[in-house]
Amino acid sequence: MPSLFYLFNFKNVNKEMIILALQKRDLFNCHSIKLFHFLKQKGFYYLSKGLNEHTGFNYWVFEVTPEFESALNEYKQVKHIFK
């Protein structure tokens, strides 16, 4: 299956194809600006960005891969440093 970036680059792709691609992937909603910057520094790019209606803060959606899970585990070990 092509990556989401591949699908989004074509203007003639219908919404059903995009929704189907999103449904087949494990996604992670990141609501922490500190975690977002950590992941960005590690080379991860978000698929989508949104605004939480209740808090008014941004959140970012990442695709979960083994490398992403490894980075999350690393963050859990060092997040106390980022105060």
Backbone hydrogen bonds, N-H to C=O, Kabsch-Sander energy under -0.5 kcal/mol:
donor,donor_aa,acceptor,acceptor_aa,energy
7,L,3,S,-1.7
8,F,4,L,-2.7
9,N,5,F,-1.1
10,F,7,L,-1.2
11,K,9,N,-0.5
13,V,10,F,-1.0
17,M,14,N,-0.6
18,I,14,N,-1.3
19,I,15,K,-2.7
20,L,16,E,-2.4
21,A,17,M,-2.1
22,L,18,I,-2.3
23,Q,19,I,-2.3
24,K,20,L,-1.2
25,R,22,L,-1.3
27,L,25,R,-0.6
28,F,62,F,-2.7
30,C,28,F,-0.7
30,C,60,W,-3.6
31,H,29,N,-0.7
33,I,31,H,-0.5
36,F,32,S,-2.5
37,H,33,I,-2.2
38,F,34,K,-2.0
39,L,35,L,-2.8
40,K,36,F,-2.5
41,Q,37,H,-2.3
42,K,38,F,-1.4
43,G,40,K,-1.4
44,F,39,L,-2.5
47,L,61,V,-3.6
48,S,61,V,-1.1
50,G,59,Y,-2.8
52,N,57,F,-3.1
56,G,52,N,-2.7
59,Y,50,G,-2.2
60,W,30,C,-2.1
61,V,48,S,-2.8
62,F,28,F,-2.7
62,F,60,W,-0.5
64,V,26,D,-3.1
65,T,63,E,-0.6
69,E,65,T,-2.7
70,S,66,P,-2.0
71,A,67,E,-2.1
72,L,68,F,-2.4
73,N,69,E,-2.2
74,E,70,S,-2.1
75,Y,71,A,-2.5
76,K,72,L,-2.2
77,Q,73,N,-1.2
78,V,74,E,-1.2
79,K,75,Y,-1.9
81,I,78,V,-2.1
82,F,78,V,-0.5
82,F,79,K,-0.8
83,K,81,I,-1.6
